[in-house]
Every structure is written in C-alpha cells, then in structure tokens.
Amino acid sequence: MKCHRCHSPGCYREGKECKDLKELLKGLPEFERKLLEVSSDIEREFYCKLTRVEELLEFAKRMGFKKIGIAFCIGLFEETRILAKILESNGFEVFSVVCKVGAVDKAELNIEKMKPEFLEASCNPVGQAEVLNEVETDMNIIVGLCVGHDMLFQMHSRAPVTTLIVKDRVLAHNPAGALYSNYYRRKLI
C-alpha cells in the first residue's frame, strides 16, 4: 500500500476499505483492546485540549498503571527530571534508566567512534529495557533515544512503550520542524 499517495482517504469518513484489516482490531486480546479503547476515549474527550504530557497522565491513570519507566538519553537529563517529578506528583512510582547504563566503550564493540582517542561509551538500549523489565513497569516512556536505539528498546521492553520526546539535535527535539520548514524540505527533497 502507498496511502501517502491517496488524494481522497475514504477510510477516514466513509469507511472505505482498500484492504480488509477490520478483523485485526475486532480480535484483539483484552489488554490490547483496553489500550485502544482508552486511547480513543481520551482523543474523543480531550481533542485539542491536552498536551501530550497531560494525555500521557490521563492514559496511565485510566489504564490503572502504577509503575512508569523512563528510558532516556543522557542529553535529556533535565527534561527527564521534570517528567519524573510530574509523574510522581500524580501518584505514579517512577523508575528511570539512562542510555549509558552498563555501557561499553565502542572500541570493544568494533563500532567506529567520533573521537577514536577517547573512551566513547556506547548506549545500551537493551540494558535499559532489562532494567525496567526487572522492576516490572506497567508502561515505559522514551525520552530522546537515538534512532535505532529506540527500536532496540521497544523490541526488548516487556511493558508497552510510548515516546514523549524524539531526539533531534538540530531542531531542538522537534523532528516535525524539518517537514514544516520550506528550507529543510528543499534540502531533503
């Protein structure tokens, strides 16, 4: 499928089916069904009224989550501290794990370094997932993990994962800025 090339997405308002996938949603296990329902309820009740952080809080409360994990980039320590404080002040038990946990020098992994003469610790997204798996978090939040590291974290996390901050060192962690900016679009296309 190439939905990005569609000029009249009839699936949105008309229920048009380009591919029969309805049974996938109808047959969800109970927990996954609850994820879908709670998300839809929040969208309906608070459309354009809550920030992503507020939606995250509302979602976690409605799901009955108690333990929240944060897998974060070392470059976003302050943002993670603020997020953890917000979560804790809303009654959640927060566990956080920085990207460099259990780090290994990139040389030991045969990964090229930016500055070969210095120790350059590799991020350990698999280790981050394992730390949060050990405390049995109910939900995990990604704060600024690198592309690829975020994928590894999600693959190894036992708890469902959502992303709050996507790393973009150039655009102040707002990757959509490259899509909105005529200058970046011209550069990329």
PAMARDREN-932028 format. One record per residue (C-alpha): residue number from 1; residue in one letter; x, y, z. Coordinates in steps of 0.1 Angstrom, whole numbers, plus 5000, padded with zeros to 4 digits. Layout:
// residues N
<site k="NUM" r="A" c1="X" c2="Y" c3="Z"/>
...
This chain:
// residues 189
<site k="1" r="M" c1="5000" c2="5000" c3="5000"/>
<site k="2" r="K" c1="5010" c2="5036" c3="4994"/>
<site k="3" r="C" c1="4985" c2="5055" c3="5015"/>
<site k="4" r="H" c1="5006" c2="5087" c3="5013"/>
<site k="5" r="R" c1="4997" c2="5089" c3="4976"/>
<site k="6" r="C" c1="4959" c2="5088" c3="4982"/>
<site k="7" r="H" c1="4941" c2="5121" c3="4974"/>
<site k="8" r="S" c1="4907" c2="5111" c3="4989"/>
<site k="9" r="P" c1="4912" c2="5090" c3="5020"/>
<site k="10" r="G" c1="4877" c2="5074" c3="5021"/>
<site k="11" r="C" c1="4887" c2="5052" c3="5050"/>
<site k="12" r="Y" c1="4885" c2="5083" c3="5073"/>
<site k="13" r="R" c1="4849" c2="5094" c3="5069"/>
<site k="14" r="E" c1="4833" c2="5068" c3="5045"/>
<site k="15" r="G" c1="4846" c2="5036" c3="5059"/>
<site k="16" r="K" c1="4861" c2="5027" c3="5025"/>
<site k="17" r="E" c1="4882" c2="4996" c3="5026"/>
<site k="18" r="C" c1="4913" c2="4994" c3="5004"/>
<site k="19" r="K" c1="4925" c2="4964" c3="5024"/>
<site k="20" r="D" c1="4904" c2="4942" c3="5047"/>
<site k="21" r="L" c1="4920" c2="4946" c3="5081"/>
<site k="22" r="K" c1="4890" c2="4951" c3="5104"/>
<site k="23" r="E" c1="4893" c2="4916" c3="5119"/>
<site k="24" r="L" c1="4927" c2="4925" c3="5134"/>
<site k="25" r="L" c1="4910" c2="4951" c3="5156"/>
<site k="26" r="K" c1="4880" c2="4930" c3="5164"/>
<site k="27" r="G" c1="4901" c2="4901" c3="5176"/>
<site k="28" r="L" c1="4925" c2="4920" c3="5200"/>
<site k="29" r="P" c1="4934" c2="4904" c3="5233"/>
<site k="30" r="E" c1="4917" c2="4921" c3="5263"/>
<site k="31" r="F" c1="4948" c2="4942" c3="5273"/>
<site k="32" r="E" c1="4954" c2="4954" c3="5238"/>
<site k="33" r="R" c1="4916" c2="4962" c3="5234"/>
<site k="34" r="K" c1="4918" c2="4983" c3="5266"/>
<site k="35" r="L" c1="4948" c2="5002" c3="5251"/>
<site k="36" r="L" c1="4927" c2="5010" c3="5220"/>
<site k="37" r="E" c1="4896" c2="5020" c3="5239"/>
<site k="38" r="V" c1="4914" c2="5042" c3="5265"/>
<site k="39" r="S" c1="4933" c2="5060" c3="5237"/>
<site k="40" r="S" c1="4901" c2="5066" c3="5217"/>
<site k="41" r="D" c1="4882" c2="5078" c3="5248"/>
<site k="42" r="I" c1="4910" c2="5104" c3="5256"/>
<site k="43" r="E" c1="4910" c2="5115" c3="5220"/>
<site k="44" r="R" c1="4872" c2="5120" c3="5220"/>
<site k="45" r="E" c1="4870" c2="5137" c3="5254"/>
<site k="46" r="F" c1="4901" c2="5160" c3="5251"/>
<site k="47" r="Y" c1="4907" c2="5166" c3="5214"/>
<site k="48" r="C" c1="4930" c2="5196" c3="5211"/>
<site k="49" r="K" c1="4926" c2="5203" c3="5249"/>
<site k="50" r="L" c1="4955" c2="5184" c3="5265"/>
<site k="51" r="T" c1="4992" c2="5184" c3="5258"/>
<site k="52" r="R" c1="5010" c2="5151" c3="5252"/>
<site k="53" r="V" c1="5022" c2="5151" c3="5288"/>
<site k="54" r="E" c1="4986" c2="5156" c3="5300"/>
<site k="55" r="E" c1="4973" c2="5129" c3="5277"/>
<site k="56" r="L" c1="5001" c2="5105" c3="5289"/>
<site k="57" r="L" c1="4990" c2="5111" c3="5326"/>
<site k="58" r="E" c1="4953" c2="5106" c3="5317"/>
<site k="59" r="F" c1="4961" c2="5075" c3="5298"/>
<site k="60" r="A" c1="4982" c2="5059" c3="5325"/>
<site k="61" r="K" c1="4956" c2="5067" c3="5352"/>
<site k="62" r="R" c1="4928" c2="5052" c3="5331"/>
<site k="63" r="M" c1="4948" c2="5021" c3="5323"/>
<site k="64" r="G" c1="4954" c2="5016" c3="5360"/>
<site k="65" r="F" c1="4992" c2="5018" c3="5356"/>
<site k="66" r="K" c1="5012" c2="5023" c3="5388"/>
<site k="67" r="K" c1="5048" c2="5018" c3="5378"/>
<site k="68" r="I" c1="5061" c2="5040" c3="5350"/>
<site k="69" r="G" c1="5096" c2="5036" c3="5334"/>
<site k="70" r="I" c1="5115" c2="5062" c3="5316"/>
<site k="71" r="A" c1="5143" c2="5052" c3="5292"/>
<site k="72" r="F" c1="5161" c2="5084" c3="5285"/>
<site k="73" r="C" c1="5191" c2="5099" c3="5267"/>
<site k="74" r="I" c1="5218" c2="5113" c3="5289"/>
<site k="75" r="G" c1="5215" c2="5146" c3="5269"/>
<site k="76" r="L" c1="5179" c2="5150" c3="5283"/>
<site k="77" r="F" c1="5186" c2="5146" c3="5320"/>
<site k="78" r="E" c1="5168" c2="5178" c3="5329"/>
<site k="79" r="E" c1="5137" c2="5170" c3="5309"/>
<site k="80" r="T" c1="5136" c2="5136" c3="5324"/>
<site k="81" r="R" c1="5138" c2="5150" c3="5360"/>
<site k="82" r="I" c1="5109" c2="5173" c3="5352"/>
<site k="83" r="L" c1="5089" c2="5145" c3="5337"/>
<site k="84" r="A" c1="5096" c2="5122" c3="5367"/>
<site k="85" r="K" c1="5086" c2="5149" c3="5391"/>
<site k="86" r="I" c1="5053" c2="5154" c3="5372"/>
<site k="87" r="L" c1="5046" c2="5117" c3="5372"/>
<site k="88" r="E" c1="5054" c2="5113" c3="5409"/>
<site k="89" r="S" c1="5033" c2="5143" c3="5418"/>
<site k="90" r="N" c1="5004" c2="5125" c3="5401"/>
<site k="91" r="G" c1="5008" c2="5093" c3="5422"/>
<site k="92" r="F" c1="5030" c2="5071" c3="5399"/>
<site k="93" r="E" c1="5061" c2="5052" c3="5410"/>
<site k="94" r="V" c1="5088" c2="5062" c3="5386"/>
<site k="95" r="F" c1="5118" c2="5042" c3="5375"/>
<site k="96" r="S" c1="5143" c2="5058" c3="5351"/>
<site k="97" r="V" c1="5173" c2="5044" c3="5333"/>
<site k="98" r="V" c1="5199" c2="5065" c3="5313"/>
<site k="99" r="C" c1="5211" c2="5054" c3="5279"/>
<site k="100" r="K" c1="5247" c2="5048" c3="5291"/>
<site k="101" r="V" c1="5237" c2="5022" c3="5318"/>
<site k="102" r="G" c1="5260" c2="4991" c3="5315"/>
<site k="103" r="A" c1="5279" c2="5010" c3="5288"/>
<site k="104" r="V" c1="5308" c2="4995" c3="5269"/>
<site k="105" r="D" c1="5335" c2="5015" c3="5251"/>
<site k="106" r="K" c1="5325" c2="5015" c3="5214"/>
<site k="107" r="A" c1="5360" c2="5001" c3="5206"/>
<site k="108" r="E" c1="5351" c2="4969" c3="5224"/>
<site k="109" r="L" c1="5321" c2="4965" c3="5201"/>
<site k="110" r="N" c1="5340" c2="4974" c3="5170"/>
<site k="111" r="I" c1="5319" c2="5005" c3="5165"/>
<site k="112" r="E" c1="5336" c2="5035" c3="5150"/>
<site k="113" r="K" c1="5340" c2="5064" c3="5173"/>
<site k="114" r="M" c1="5336" c2="5101" c3="5167"/>
<site k="115" r="K" c1="5369" c2="5107" c3="5186"/>
<site k="116" r="P" c1="5389" c2="5075" c3="5185"/>
<site k="117" r="E" c1="5415" c2="5086" c3="5211"/>
<site k="118" r="F" c1="5389" c2="5089" c3="5238"/>
<site k="119" r="L" c1="5366" c2="5064" c3="5256"/>
<site k="120" r="E" c1="5333" c2="5067" c3="5240"/>
<site k="121" r="A" c1="5306" c2="5048" c3="5258"/>
<site k="122" r="S" c1="5280" c2="5030" c3="5237"/>
<site k="123" r="C" c1="5244" c2="5035" c3="5246"/>
<site k="124" r="N" c1="5227" c2="5003" c3="5259"/>
<site k="125" r="P" c1="5190" c2="5003" c3="5250"/>
<site k="126" r="V" c1="5188" c2="4965" c3="5256"/>
<site k="127" r="G" c1="5202" c2="4971" c3="5291"/>
<site k="128" r="Q" c1="5177" c2="5000" c3="5296"/>
<site k="129" r="A" c1="5148" c2="4976" c3="5287"/>
<site k="130" r="E" c1="5162" c2="4949" c3="5310"/>
<site k="131" r="V" c1="5164" c2="4973" c3="5340"/>
<site k="132" r="L" c1="5128" c2="4983" c3="5335"/>
<site k="133" r="N" c1="5117" c2="4947" c3="5329"/>
<site k="134" r="E" c1="5133" c2="4937" c3="5362"/>
<site k="135" r="V" c1="5111" c2="4961" c3="5382"/>
<site k="136" r="E" c1="5081" c2="4952" c3="5361"/>
<site k="137" r="T" c1="5070" c2="4986" c3="5349"/>
<site k="138" r="D" c1="5034" c2="4989" c3="5336"/>
<site k="139" r="M" c1="5044" c2="5014" c3="5309"/>
<site k="140" r="N" c1="5076" c2="5028" c3="5296"/>
<site k="141" r="I" c1="5083" c2="5062" c3="5281"/>
<site k="142" r="I" c1="5111" c2="5070" c3="5257"/>
<site k="143" r="V" c1="5127" c2="5104" c3="5262"/>
<site k="144" r="G" c1="5152" c2="5112" c3="5234"/>
<site k="145" r="L" c1="5167" c2="5078" c3="5225"/>
<site k="146" r="C" c1="5186" c2="5078" c3="5192"/>
<site k="147" r="V" c1="5171" c2="5063" c3="5161"/>
<site k="148" r="G" c1="5177" c2="5026" c3="5162"/>
<site k="149" r="H" c1="5183" c2="5026" c3="5200"/>
<site k="150" r="D" c1="5146" c2="5034" c3="5204"/>
<site k="151" r="M" c1="5138" c2="5004" c3="5182"/>
<site k="152" r="L" c1="5160" c2="4981" c3="5202"/>
<site k="153" r="F" c1="5145" c2="4994" c3="5235"/>
<site k="154" r="Q" c1="5110" c2="4988" c3="5222"/>
<site k="155" r="M" c1="5119" c2="4953" c3="5209"/>
<site k="156" r="H" c1="5132" c2="4943" c3="5244"/>
<site k="157" r="S" c1="5107" c2="4961" c3="5266"/>
<site k="158" r="R" c1="5080" c2="4938" c3="5281"/>
<site k="159" r="A" c1="5058" c2="4968" c3="5290"/>
<site k="160" r="P" c1="5041" c2="4989" c3="5264"/>
<site k="161" r="V" c1="5062" c2="5018" c3="5252"/>
<site k="162" r="T" c1="5053" c2="5053" c3="5241"/>
<site k="163" r="T" c1="5075" c2="5081" c3="5230"/>
<site k="164" r="L" c1="5074" c2="5116" c3="5246"/>
<site k="165" r="I" c1="5105" c2="5132" c3="5231"/>
<site k="166" r="V" c1="5121" c2="5122" c3="5198"/>
<site k="167" r="K" c1="5157" c2="5132" c3="5196"/>
<site k="168" r="D" c1="5166" c2="5158" c3="5170"/>
<site k="169" r="R" c1="5198" c2="5176" c3="5179"/>
<site k="170" r="V" c1="5194" c2="5201" c3="5151"/>
<site k="171" r="L" c1="5158" c2="5211" c3="5156"/>
<site k="172" r="A" c1="5155" c2="5212" c3="5194"/>
<site k="173" r="H" c1="5139" c2="5177" c3="5196"/>
<site k="174" r="N" c1="5112" c2="5188" c3="5171"/>
<site k="175" r="P" c1="5117" c2="5165" c3="5141"/>
<site k="176" r="A" c1="5085" c2="5176" c3="5125"/>
<site k="177" r="G" c1="5102" c2="5210" c3="5120"/>
<site k="178" r="A" c1="5120" c2="5196" c3="5090"/>
<site k="179" r="L" c1="5086" c2="5188" c3="5074"/>
<site k="180" r="Y" c1="5072" c2="5223" c3="5082"/>
<site k="181" r="S" c1="5102" c2="5242" c3="5071"/>
<site k="182" r="N" c1="5104" c2="5250" c3="5033"/>
<site k="183" r="Y" c1="5142" c2="5253" c3="5038"/>
<site k="184" r="Y" c1="5146" c2="5218" c3="5051"/>
<site k="185" r="R" c1="5121" c2="5203" c3="5027"/>
<site k="186" r="R" c1="5142" c2="5218" c3="4998"/>
<site k="187" r="K" c1="5173" c2="5204" c3="5014"/>
<site k="188" r="L" c1="5159" c2="5169" c3="5018"/>
<site k="189" r="I" c1="5140" c2="5165" c3="4985"/>
